[in-house]
Amino acid sequence: MLDIAAELHRWTAEGRDFAVATVVTVGGSAPRDPGAALAVDSAGTAIGSVSGGCVEGAVYELCLRALQDGETVLERFGYSDEDAFAVGLTCGGTIDVLVTPVHAASPARPVVRAALSAAVRGEPAALARVVRGPAGLAGAALLVRPDGTYEGSHEGGLTGDPDVDRAAAAEARALLEAGRTGTVELSEDGVHCPGGLTLLVESNMPPPRMIVFGAVDFAGALVRAGKFLGYHVTVCDARPVFATRARFPDADEIVVDWPHRYLRRTATDTRTALCVLTHDAKFDIPLLEAALRMPVAFIGAMGSRRTHADRERRLREAGLGERELARLRSPIGLDLGARTPEETALSIAAEIVAARHGGTGVPLTGSGTPIHREVRHRTGTRAA
């Protein structure tokens, strides 16, 4: 539900009762990932989406029913060749949807409201909810913060059992640190293994960073593409005459500094994308020498194939090995035949998305590859 946090936070502030339907798991090809949500208030107002339209009507009715009877339900939607008129996903996949009423007197409401408040303020937090488990626990909620502290809807925890609650909090915190949303399994005694409790954990993290090095013409278009993809975008260049707000009005930050020096002092993580557009060895080599030794998600550099060959030679001379050099995506971008800055930015953004989700970058027509790939975290369940 955190994907519609702003609207739901307003609803809770206004005292509205509502029911929220959240995608828990996805099988095969499906339009939305775990965590996608649709909510309906007592007046019938709906926000959000769980399927892009395929099953919205049926989920809407489930939300209205949950508001009336106060029951949390888990419903599966898929496609059936035997019953072509049944409600289902035309794309052929399946989704499990958790529908939870959030009344003013619901024990979970204070926890949900705290999670929504954290999301609206941009604070990292994870919301864990019981999907399957003992009677009476369906929909129970636990809010977990980065320091491991938590609050829940059952005696301050998720279940009222301190051992299980600590185990649930630890699992939720692990997904939060990875910036993932997905399910985890806990046994009744809190041991991490299948059986017992199934939890949906939604992680709210600050947006991932994209750092664009080089205040060149292509950078302006890439900044806009990065913002469209949900990145917090920084432009860095050592030349103050080019690194200006007037040239990059859409950037979140503009930094005047030597690229390698800025990279070493700024915060990055395993979601960060680094795009090197300077194609000037005096900037590129010190920057890439540092970047290729850092645990970031994407490192790409602009330039011709001749520039790339010279760049690789210089990096080897600087002591980088083949494993580190293999992380460098250069020339940056997918082969779209791009010419303009906007087309080039699209090709770079497309490569970043493909790298993030394990895509091939080839046309789907005739490829035979899955449209939606399974992304797995360490528990072996699907995560967004």
N, C-alpha and C positions, 0 to 999 in steps of 0.2 A: 504493500500500500504506500510505501514511501515515494513511489514515482508520482503520486498525486498529493503529496504532503501539504503543499500550500493551500489547496482547496479544502482538504480535510481538516487542517488546523483551523481554518476559518469556521468550518461547521462546528467543531468542538467549542470554539470560543463563543459561538452563537447559541450553544446548548442544544443543537440538533441531534436527534437520534438518527442513526444511519446503519446500514449494513454494507460490508465491504467484501467483495469477491476478489481473491488473489490467486494468480497462477502459481501452483506449487511445483509441478513437474511437467516436463514436455517430452514427448516421444516422437521421433521422426521429424517430419516437416511441419512446423507450426509458426504462426505469424508473430507471437509474442513470447518473451522469455519469462522464467520464474521471477516473481515480484511484480509483474504487470497487474494492475488492479482496476476494477470498476466499482464505484460506490453509488448507493441509492439512499436518499434520505426519506423521512416519513411522508414528505409531500410528493414523492415520486421523482424528484430531480436526480438526474444521473450524471456522473462525471467519470472520465477514464475509459479504459477499454481492456479486455482480456484476450481478444482474438482478432481485432481489426474488422469486426462485423459479422463473422460467421455464426457465433453463438451468443451474441450480445443480448438478444431478446430473451433467450432461455435463462441466462444468468441474471438478467434484470428481474425476472419473475422469482428466481430463487432468493434474491435479495429482499424483495417485498415479503416473501413468505417468512424469511428469517426475522424480519422486523416484527411480524405478527406473532410468531410462535417462540421467538427467542432461542431457537436451536441453531447450533453450528453444524454445517453439513459439508461433506467432501464429495464433489461430483466429477465424474469423468466424461469428457466429450471427445468423440472421434468420428471416423467416417465408416459407415457400414454399407458394403455392396448389397447386402440382403435387404436393407431398408433405406432406400435412397432418399426417402422423404423425412427421415428422422433428423433431429437437430444434430449437427456435427460440423467438423472442419472439412471444407472442400479441398484443402491442401493435402489431406491424407494422413496427417499426424494425429496425435492425441494430447490432450492437456487435462491435468487434474486441477480443479479449482476449489479452494477453500472459501466458504461463505460464512462470515461471522457477523452477528448483530453486535452493534456497539451502542447500547442504550446508556442513558445518563447514569443509571444505577448499576451498570455492568461492572464487575470487579476488574475487568481488563481495561476499562475506559481510562483511568488515570495513567496507566502504563502506555496505552496507545497515544494519549495526548502528550505525554513526555517525549515519546519517540518522534511524534510529528513536530513538536517544538524544536527538538534537536536538529531535525532535518531542515526545517525552515531557517534556522540560524546557521546552517552549514557546519554543524558540529558532528564529528564522527560518532556513530552509535549503531548498534545492531538490535533489531527487534526479532526475537524468536517467539514463534507461536506453535502450539501443539496441533499437529495435523491428524495424527493417529495415536491412540493411547487409551488408558483406562477411562471408564465412564466418568463423565464430569470434568475431564481435563481438556476436551476439544476446544480450541480457541484460546486457552490460557496463554498469557503473554509474559514475556521477560524482556526487559530493556537492559542491554549490556553496553558499558562504556569502555573506551580503550584501556583504562587502567584496571579493568577486570571487575569493577564494582557493578552491582546490578540491583534492579528492583522488579518485582513481579506481582502478578494478580492473585497469587495464593500464598498468604502469610509472608509476603515480601519476596517470594520466589516464584518459580514456575509451577511446582508441584506441591510444595510444602515439605518435601523431603530434602534436607540440606545437602546430602551427598549427590542426589540427582540434580539438584539446582546448581551446585558447583560444577558438575560435569557439563550440564547444558550451557552454563555461562562460559566455560572454557572453550567449548566447540564454537559457540557464537562469536567469541572473541577472535578465534583463529580465522573464521571467515571474514570478520571485520578487517583484520590486519591484511588479508589478501584482497580486500575490496570486492568480495564475492557475495552473491545471493544464491542460495540453494538449500537442499535438505540434508539433515544429518540424522543418524539413527543412534538411539541410546537404549540400552537394556534397562530393566526396571531398577537395577541396583546402580545405575550410572555408568556401567562399563561401556566403552565405545564399541558396539558391535550391533548387527542387525537384531531387530526385535525390541519390544518394550515401547519406546516412544519414538515417533517420527516428528521432527521439528522442521518448520520452515524458518530459515534465518534470512532476513533482509538487512543488507548492509548499507548504511549511508556514509559515504566518504566524500571529501572535497573532490571536485572534478580533477581528472588527471591533467598533467601539465604537458603542453607542447612548447618547446623552446625553439624559436626560429633564429638561427645565427646568420646574420647578413641582411642589412637593411636595403635590399635590392628590390627591383620592380616586382619580381615574382613573389616576394615576401608578403606584400599587401594582399594578394589574392589568397595565399596560403593561410594568412591570419584569419581571413573570413571563412575559409573552409574548416579550419581548426575550431573556430567558434561554433560553426554549424554542427560539428561532430561532438560538441560538449566539452572541449578542452579549455583549460585556463591557459591563454596564449601569451608568451613573452617574446618580444623581439630584442635581440642583443647585437650590438655592433660597436666597434671601438671608435667609430667616426661620428662625432656629435652632429655634424652637418646633415647626416643622413638619418640617424636614429632620432626622429622627432615625432611628436604627437600628431602634427599636421600630416605627415606621410602615412602614419599608421593609426588612424582614429579608432579602429576596432580592436586593437591590442589591449589586453588587460594590463600589461606592463611594458615599458620601454626602458632598456638598460644600456647605458653607454659605458662599455668596459671591454677589455680584451676577452674574447670568447672563452678561452681556456681558463682564465682567471675567474670569470663569473661562474662557469660550470662547477669549478671546484668549491665555491663557497655557497652555492645555492642548493636548495633542497630538491632532491629527485627521488623517485622510487621505481618499482618494477612496472609501473603504468606509464612512465614518462616517455614521450616521443621527442627525439632530437633531430632537427632538420637543418643541415648545414648547407647554406646556399651561397656562401662567399666565393667558392672555387678559387681561392687564393691561398697558396701554400703557407704563407707566413701566418695566416689565421687558421687554416684547416688542420695542419699537421699537429701543432700543440693541442688543439681542441680534440681531435679524434684520438690522439694518443691517450688523453684522459678519459674520453667518453667510452672507448672500447674496453676499458677496464672497469666500467661501472655497471651495476645491475639495473639497466633501464630496458624498456620494452622495445624501442625502435631507434636505430641510428642510421640515418640516410644522408648522403652527400651529393650535391649537384655537380655536374661537370661532364665533359666528353669522356669517351672510353680511353683516349690518350691521357687525359687528366687523371682518370681513375688509376691507370697503370702506374703513372708517376707517383701518385698518392700512395699506392700500396708499397712501392719501392721505398719511399721515404719512411713509411711507418715500420717496415721491416728493419730498416737501419736504426730506427728508434727503439727497437727491441720487442716489437709486438710479434706474437706467433700466429700460426695459421688459424688456430681456434678463435683467437680474438679478431683477426681480419675477416673471418667468415661471418661475423655479426654485421659487418658494414654492408649496407644496401646502396650500391653505387654503380652506375648512375641512378639516382633516386627516382622512384615513380614507376608505374606500370606503362607498358607500351600501348598508348592510346592514339599515337600520332599527334600528340599535343603540340600546339604552336604558340598560342597566346598565354599570358600569365595565368588566366583563369583556367584554361585547359590543363596547363602544367600543374596547377594547384590541385585540380581534380585527380590527375594521375598520381600525385604524391599521396593525397588523402585516401585514394583507393588502395594503394599499397599498404598504408598504415592499417586500414580496416582489414585487409586480407591477412596481414601479419598477426593482427590481434586475434582473429578468429580461425586461423589456419586455412584460409582460402587459397585457391590456386591462382586466381586472377584470370583464368580462361573464361570465354563465353559459356554461359549455362546451356545455350542451345547446342544439343548434340554431345555435351560433355559426359553425361551420365553420372556426374558427381552429385552428392546430396546438396540441396539448397541450404538447409540449416544443419550445421554440424553439431555433434555432441561435444560440449566443453566440460571436462571433468576436473574436479579438485580432489584433494587427497582422500576424501571419504568414499570416492567412487560413485557419487551421485552427481547429477547434472547441475551446473551453476551457470548463472548468466555472465 
